[in-house]
Amino acid sequence: MWKVINGKLQQTSDTDRVKFRTNISKVILNDLQKLADEHNTHINYLLESGLLQVLNQEIISFNKDLRPKDRVQYKTTYDKELLEEIKKKAKEHNIFINDLIEYSVQFINVEESKSRSYRYRIEK
């Protein structure tokens, strides 16, 4: 992100985002990459869209027996507050965060996802 400081643009880190590493199905990641490319966004922005929808749900119907067997390590950044809320939600429903992330894929709203250029925004 860029900030205007003393009338000049300076590149800064977005302190509202935190790094997070988890394991996610390779098939899901490949599908999300295709979707992200089609809609000019990033995978983590798509995931955030789905996770926001999951936070609004009272009931999470996740079958632990149907966990994918093709999980790979996935490192990215998420909105700090969103990630904290997801951690709480996962604990409340006694499921792992990576399970909740995979579950959230079905609720992704591409129209609400940030565009790829969001990270290059200019803030005052």
N, C-alpha and C positions, 0 to 999 in steps of 0.2 A: 504494500500500500504506500501511497505517497501522501505527504503532509506539506502544507504550506507553512513554512517557519521563517519569520522575518522577510516575507515576500519572496522566498525562494522555495522551490520544490526539493524535498529531501525524502529519500526512500527509507522507510522504517518497517519494522516487523509488526505484524498485527498481534498485539498482546492478548486479544480475545480468543486466539486459537492456540490449541495445545497439540503436541505430537501424541499419537496413540498407535500402539501396535496390537494387532489381533490376528486371528486366523479366520479366514473366510473361504467359502467354496470357490474353487478356481472357475467353475462353470458360471457361477453368479458374477464373479469379477469380470469375466470375458463378456457376458451379456451387458453388464453395466458399462463397460468400456465402449461397446458399440452404441449404446443408448446415449452416453455422454458425447461421443463424437457426432452423432446425428443432431444433437440439440445444443452444441457448442457450450458444454459445461464439463465439469470434472466429476469423477466417481464419488468423491467425498461430499460434494454438494448434492448429488442425487441421494446419497445415503442420509444426509442430514434432513432432506425433505421427508423421507420415509420415517425417520426417527421422530420427527416432530409430530407426525400423525399418530405414531404409537404412544407417545406421551399422553395424548388425549383419550386413549382407550382405557376403559376400566378393566376389561377382560382381555387376556392374551392367551390365545389357544395355540400353544406350541407343543408339538409332539416330539419329545426328546429321542424317541426311537428312530425318527426319520432324519436325523442329523446327517449331513453330507459326509462322505468319506474322502473327498478330494480337497480338503482344506489346505490352504497355503498361507504363509505369513503375509500380512498386508499392513504397511505402515503409511500413515497419512496424518493430516491434522483435522481437528474438529473444533467447533465452537466450544469454548471452555464450559459455559453454563449448560449447554445442551448435553455434553458428555457427563457432567456431574448428575444431571437429572436422569440420564439413561442408566447410569450406574445404580442410582437409587431404585429405579423401576425394575431393573434386573434382579436386584436383591429382594425387593418386595414380592416378586413372582417366582423367586427361587430358580432363576435360569442364568446362564452365563451371558456376558455382554456380547460375545460373538454370535450366540444363538439369537439374541435380540436384534442385532444388526442384520443378520440374515432374514429374520422374520419381517423386519421393516421394509425389505425390498419390495414386497407386494403392495405397499402403500405409497410408493414414490409418486409424487406429482411433479412431472417435468416442468410444468408451467410455473411452479413455485420455486424451482431450483435457481440458484445464482448462476449467472453466466460465467464463462471461462475468464472474462476480463475483469471480474469482480475484484480479484486480488491486486489489480493495477489501478484501483480507484484512487481519487484524490480527495482527501479530507482536510478540513480547515482546522 
